[in-house]
Amino acid sequence: MLPMSRPVLGVVSIFALVAVWQDFLWPLMVFSDTDNQPISVALVQLSQNIQLTVLIAAMVIASIPMVALFLVFQRHIIAGISAGSTKG
């Protein structure tokens, strides 16, 4: 039973990680110190002071961990998504 639930657990954990990664409003309200802010909040606050090209480069660099995580677990994510679509 556990090997069959492995792809589903992988997809759920990836979705949970992405939801936490993209959480924006709560850290924006709570962390006033810039050293403790997540990258999403820090990029928005830095966007007022830096050039657009530097901001886009920083956003690409910030997205690298999620892309790398997807590439590592791509087989499990696709298997978990397609496991719910087949019958029987």
Rosetta silent file (secondary structure, phi, psi, omega in degrees, C-alpha in Angstrom):
SEQUENCE: MLPMSRPVLGVVSIFALVAVWQDFLWPLMVFSDTDNQPISVALVQLSQNIQLTVLIAAMVIASIPMVALFLVFQRHIIAGISAGSTKG
SCORE:     score description
SCORE:     0.000 S_00000001
   1 L     0.000  -40.408 -178.771    0.000    0.000    0.000 S_00000001
   2 H   -65.048  -40.391  177.555    2.786    2.421    0.835 S_00000001
   3 H   -62.625  -29.457  179.206    4.572    2.152   -2.545 S_00000001
   4 H   -74.414  -26.141 -178.621    1.319    3.057   -4.305 S_00000001
   5 H   -89.570   -5.364 -178.250    0.877    6.173   -2.177 S_00000001
   6 H   -60.760  -45.563  178.109    4.428    7.413   -2.761 S_00000001
   7 H   -64.394  -37.227 -179.977    3.626    9.487   -5.905 S_00000001
   8 H   -67.079  -43.106  177.587    0.586   11.023   -4.241 S_00000001
   9 H   -63.655  -35.668  177.072    2.585   11.938   -1.149 S_00000001
  10 H   -63.810  -44.532  179.947    5.241   13.444   -3.387 S_00000001
  11 H   -65.990  -43.199  179.560    2.733   15.640   -5.202 S_00000001
  12 H   -63.627  -41.121  179.642    1.074   16.765   -1.976 S_00000001
  13 H   -68.246  -35.983  176.690    4.428   17.632   -0.421 S_00000001
  14 H   -66.086  -43.929  178.101    5.479   19.580   -3.518 S_00000001
  15 H   -62.565  -39.362  178.074    2.207   21.521   -3.514 S_00000001
  16 H   -65.581  -40.677  179.095    2.622   22.272    0.203 S_00000001
  17 H   -65.730  -41.427  178.468    6.187   23.439   -0.342 S_00000001
  18 H   -66.156  -37.804  178.309    5.158   25.694   -3.216 S_00000001
  19 H   -64.298  -40.761  177.833    2.328   27.156   -1.104 S_00000001
  20 H   -69.138  -39.807 -179.517    4.745   27.960    1.698 S_00000001
  21 H   -62.280  -37.616 -176.663    7.298   29.312   -0.772 S_00000001
  22 L   -91.096    2.403  178.555    4.753   31.653   -2.292 S_00000001
  23 L   -63.416  124.734 -171.846    3.318   32.821    1.000 S_00000001
  24 L  -122.713  -46.007 -170.157    3.610   36.562    0.832 S_00000001
  25 H   -67.462  -45.232 -177.598    1.145   38.474    2.955 S_00000001
  26 H   -63.110  -49.052  177.540    1.933   37.009    6.384 S_00000001
  27 H   -64.238  -30.123  178.150    5.728   37.545    6.211 S_00000001
  28 H   -64.621  -38.294 -179.687    5.162   41.028    4.835 S_00000001
  29 H   -78.845  -34.453 -170.586    3.117   41.955    7.897 S_00000001
  30 H   -87.825  -46.555 -173.295    5.193   40.144   10.521 S_00000001
  31 L   -90.285  104.938  175.872    8.849   40.602    9.556 S_00000001
  32 L   -88.024  -24.543  177.849    9.880   44.222    9.668 S_00000001
  33 L   -77.095  126.975 -175.929   13.579   43.285    9.775 S_00000001
  34 L   -70.884  -18.210  178.820   14.875   42.800    6.234 S_00000001
  35 L   -73.230  -22.639 -177.010   17.315   40.064    7.315 S_00000001
  36 L  -101.748   -1.455 -176.242   14.462   37.697    8.251 S_00000001
  37 L   -77.608  145.212  173.089   12.185   38.266    5.273 S_00000001
  38 L   -68.825  166.254 -174.119   11.655   35.570    2.662 S_00000001
  39 H   -63.591  -32.808 -178.940   12.933   36.203   -0.833 S_00000001
  40 H   -66.119  -39.676  179.331    9.469   37.022   -2.236 S_00000001
  41 H   -73.284  -41.309 -179.251    8.941   39.871    0.233 S_00000001
  42 H   -63.808  -37.327  179.312   12.500   41.129   -0.092 S_00000001
  43 H   -66.250  -37.317  178.929   12.239   41.282   -3.886 S_00000001
  44 H   -67.666  -40.836  179.722    9.093   43.381   -3.727 S_00000001
  45 H   -71.831  -31.569  176.591   10.674   45.805   -1.293 S_00000001
  46 H   -75.770  -19.629 -175.458   13.868   45.991   -3.353 S_00000001
  47 L   -64.405  -18.118  179.531   11.912   46.607   -6.550 S_00000001
  48 L   -79.960  -19.363 -172.544   11.488   50.260   -5.633 S_00000001
  49 L  -114.211   -7.102 -175.508   15.235   50.882   -5.516 S_00000001
  50 L  -121.564  165.993 -179.251   16.789   48.761   -8.277 S_00000001
  51 L   -70.487  157.995 -178.500   16.642   48.575  -12.060 S_00000001
  52 H   -63.999  -39.358 -179.317   14.094   46.380  -13.781 S_00000001
  53 H   -65.547  -37.213  178.131   16.715   44.123  -15.366 S_00000001
  54 H   -69.067  -38.695  178.300   18.330   43.428  -11.988 S_00000001
  55 H   -64.303  -43.626  178.813   14.909   42.697  -10.474 S_00000001
  56 H   -64.487  -40.136  177.010   14.049   40.225  -13.241 S_00000001
  57 H   -63.120  -40.042  178.143   17.426   38.521  -12.802 S_00000001
  58 H   -66.579  -36.826  177.672   16.801   38.239   -9.053 S_00000001
  59 H   -67.491  -37.756  176.862   13.361   36.737   -9.683 S_00000001
  60 H   -65.195  -43.192  178.326   14.847   34.149  -12.040 S_00000001
  61 H   -64.248  -37.226  179.419   17.476   33.238   -9.446 S_00000001
  62 H   -69.433  -24.459 -179.386   14.771   32.994   -6.766 S_00000001
  63 H   -87.350   -9.393 -177.755   12.764   30.576   -8.913 S_00000001
  64 H   -59.185  -43.129  179.631   15.686   28.190   -9.495 S_00000001
  65 H   -59.977  -39.740  179.832   15.075   26.066   -6.326 S_00000001
  66 H   -69.353  -38.677  177.990   11.462   25.331   -7.306 S_00000001
  67 H   -66.228  -42.333  178.836   12.422   24.481  -10.890 S_00000001
  68 H   -64.591  -40.012  178.102   15.232   22.236   -9.666 S_00000001
  69 H   -63.586  -40.980  176.908   12.885   20.536   -7.209 S_00000001
  70 H   -64.394  -42.837 -179.083   10.394   19.902   -9.982 S_00000001
  71 H   -64.748  -34.854  179.044   13.065   18.494  -12.276 S_00000001
  72 H   -69.740  -43.279 -175.063   14.286   16.125   -9.563 S_00000001
  73 L  -104.364   21.441 -175.887   10.808   14.847   -8.667 S_00000001
  74 H   -58.308  -43.710 -178.614    9.189   15.225  -12.095 S_00000001
  75 H   -62.307  -41.288 -179.203    8.522   11.507  -12.515 S_00000001
  76 H   -72.026  -36.142  178.914    6.812   11.277   -9.118 S_00000001
  77 H   -65.703  -47.475 -179.901    4.771   14.426   -9.655 S_00000001
  78 H   -64.878  -39.291  177.681    3.466   13.274  -13.027 S_00000001
  79 H   -64.775  -38.496  178.394    2.765    9.787  -11.633 S_00000001
  80 H   -69.608  -36.522  178.094    0.839   11.282   -8.720 S_00000001
  81 H   -69.802  -42.617 -177.822   -1.210   13.545  -10.938 S_00000001
  82 H   -78.715  -16.485  178.783   -2.049   10.761  -13.386 S_00000001
  83 H   -65.669  -32.006  179.458   -2.806    8.233  -10.616 S_00000001
  84 L   -81.528  -12.192 -176.706   -6.002   10.066   -9.800 S_00000001
  85 L   -93.678  -13.802 -179.866   -7.135   10.202  -13.402 S_00000001
  86 L   -95.929  148.967 -178.082   -7.212    6.469  -14.132 S_00000001
  87 L  -108.353  131.477  173.882  -10.037    4.226  -13.089 S_00000001
  88 L    83.335    0.000    0.000   -9.500    0.785  -11.648 S_00000001
